[in-house]
Amino acid sequence: MSKNTQSYQENYLKLAKIANQLSGQDNIDIDQLVPLIDEAMLAYQFCKERIDRVEALLQSRLQQANTAQNIEEQ
């Protein structure tokens, strides 16, 4: 699945699955560790970028609302 077609939810669930997998094992298979960490890092990066974009959009909308309110009050 390409990065463009993945959703935040899919990547979040992937992170949760990997975290559970790693925390639930007493003896982690060292050969599986690096691929799991790589997969987790990609999912984390996707989620972080998505959160950053949504945060910027919300800040923009709040700024627009505040500007409109200030204009109406004048």
Rosetta silent file (secondary structure, phi, psi, omega in degrees, C-alpha in Angstrom):
SEQUENCE: MSKNTQSYQENYLKLAKIANQLSGQDNIDIDQLVPLIDEAMLAYQFCKERIDRVEALLQSRLQQANTAQNIEEQ
SCORE:     score description
SCORE:     0.000 S_00000001
   1 L     0.000  129.413 -178.418    0.000    0.000    0.000 S_00000001
   2 L   -77.585  160.871 -177.466    1.494    3.351   -0.964 S_00000001
   3 H   -60.418  -33.715 -176.990    1.865    6.183    1.485 S_00000001
   4 H   -70.619  -23.672 -177.686   -0.762    8.248   -0.349 S_00000001
   5 H   -99.963   -1.785  179.572   -3.510    5.673    0.082 S_00000001
   6 L   -84.038  153.872  178.363   -2.891    4.917    3.731 S_00000001
   7 L  -109.787  164.533  176.328   -4.943    6.521    6.446 S_00000001
   8 H   -58.717  -44.820 -177.309   -4.030    7.838    9.836 S_00000001
   9 H   -60.227  -43.658  178.831   -6.127    5.101   11.436 S_00000001
  10 H   -60.228  -43.923 -178.801   -4.323    2.330    9.543 S_00000001
  11 H   -71.305  -36.747  176.650   -0.944    3.637   10.587 S_00000001
  12 H   -62.617  -44.168  178.523   -2.015    4.208   14.178 S_00000001
  13 H   -64.812  -36.181  176.934   -3.265    0.626   14.389 S_00000001
  14 H   -62.573  -43.299  177.349   -0.012   -0.588   12.856 S_00000001
  15 H   -62.266  -44.427 -179.989    1.930    1.267   15.576 S_00000001
  16 H   -62.723  -41.416  179.440   -0.282   -0.169   18.304 S_00000001
  17 H   -62.490  -45.791 -179.792    0.127   -3.682   16.924 S_00000001
  18 H   -65.523  -40.938  178.319    3.914   -3.391   16.806 S_00000001
  19 H   -61.537  -44.849  177.875    4.037   -1.911   20.308 S_00000001
  20 H   -63.754  -39.730  179.565    1.925   -4.762   21.652 S_00000001
  21 H   -61.553  -45.313 -177.574    4.046   -7.271   19.795 S_00000001
  22 H   -74.245  -37.535 -177.734    7.270   -5.917   21.255 S_00000001
  23 H   -77.236  -21.096 -177.676    5.985   -5.371   24.782 S_00000001
  24 L   -90.768    1.808 -177.503    4.361   -8.797   24.966 S_00000001
  25 L  -109.945  131.117  174.521    7.476  -10.772   24.172 S_00000001
  26 L   -78.651  -39.615 -179.919   10.058  -11.849   26.713 S_00000001
  27 L  -117.870  100.448 -178.720   12.458  -13.009   24.020 S_00000001
  28 L   -80.213  132.143  176.425   12.342  -10.758   20.991 S_00000001
  29 L   -69.657  110.098 -175.397   13.544  -12.318   17.747 S_00000001
  30 H   -59.670  -29.611  178.732   16.474  -10.094   16.882 S_00000001
  31 H   -70.575  -22.402  178.771   16.019  -10.858   13.171 S_00000001
  32 H   -95.257  -13.020 -175.017   12.507   -9.404   13.323 S_00000001
  33 H   -63.736  -51.377 -177.288   13.408   -6.369   15.428 S_00000001
  34 H   -62.571  -46.881  177.280   14.871   -4.149   12.706 S_00000001
  35 H   -61.197  -36.527  177.803   12.034   -4.732   10.201 S_00000001
  36 H   -65.762  -43.097  179.320    9.467   -4.060   12.945 S_00000001
  37 H   -65.117  -41.513  177.124   11.214   -0.856   13.991 S_00000001
  38 H   -60.082  -44.961  179.027   11.455    0.267   10.354 S_00000001
  39 H   -63.579  -41.708  179.409    7.743   -0.368    9.870 S_00000001
  40 H   -65.210  -39.837 -179.898    6.924    1.448   13.112 S_00000001
  41 H   -64.668  -40.236  177.363    9.058    4.431   12.130 S_00000001
  42 H   -64.916  -43.359  178.814    7.276    4.772    8.784 S_00000001
  43 H   -64.637  -41.801  178.623    3.866    4.541   10.459 S_00000001
  44 H   -61.901  -45.778 -179.067    4.917    7.057   13.122 S_00000001
  45 H   -60.859  -42.725  177.820    6.201    9.495   10.492 S_00000001
  46 H   -60.209  -48.510 -178.754    2.929    9.247    8.560 S_00000001
  47 H   -62.151  -43.811 -179.353    0.876    9.861   11.729 S_00000001
  48 H   -63.134  -44.712  178.724    3.065   12.771   12.833 S_00000001
  49 H   -62.210  -40.018  179.639    2.872   14.452    9.429 S_00000001
  50 H   -66.298  -43.318  177.594   -0.900   14.021    9.387 S_00000001
  51 H   -61.756  -43.448  178.985   -1.268   15.462   12.886 S_00000001
  52 H   -61.266  -40.952  178.852    0.948   18.408   11.934 S_00000001
  53 H   -66.063  -42.525  179.862   -1.159   19.113    8.813 S_00000001
  54 H   -66.300  -42.051  178.699   -4.419   18.938   10.768 S_00000001
  55 H   -60.480  -43.920  178.719   -3.010   21.161   13.516 S_00000001
  56 H   -63.024  -41.382  178.550   -1.914   23.769   10.949 S_00000001
  57 H   -63.600  -43.499  179.095   -5.341   23.658    9.308 S_00000001
  58 H   -64.400  -41.162  177.885   -7.098   24.087   12.655 S_00000001
  59 H   -61.337  -41.569  178.490   -4.835   26.997   13.590 S_00000001
  60 H   -62.754  -45.016  179.792   -5.628   28.639   10.260 S_00000001
  61 H   -64.164  -41.175  178.595   -9.360   28.168   10.761 S_00000001
  62 H   -65.118  -39.062  178.680   -9.205   29.549   14.298 S_00000001
  63 H   -65.154  -41.281  177.484   -7.238   32.551   13.093 S_00000001
  64 H   -62.533  -42.302  179.903   -9.815   33.177   10.348 S_00000001
  65 H   -64.802  -42.157  178.998  -12.646   32.922   12.880 S_00000001
  66 H   -65.875  -39.503  177.774  -10.911   35.330   15.254 S_00000001
  67 H   -63.660  -44.818  178.832  -10.247   37.794   12.429 S_00000001
  68 H   -62.705  -39.600  179.540  -13.880   37.640   11.346 S_00000001
  69 H   -66.742  -40.292  178.911  -15.039   38.162   14.929 S_00000001
  70 H   -65.068  -37.321  178.474  -12.737   41.166   15.356 S_00000001
  71 H   -66.820  -40.461  179.793  -14.064   42.720   12.155 S_00000001
  72 H   -66.802  -32.000 -178.082  -17.663   42.220   13.308 S_00000001
  73 H   -75.577  -19.944 -178.374  -16.911   43.838   16.682 S_00000001
  74 L   -84.101    0.000    0.000  -15.539   46.996   15.040 S_00000001
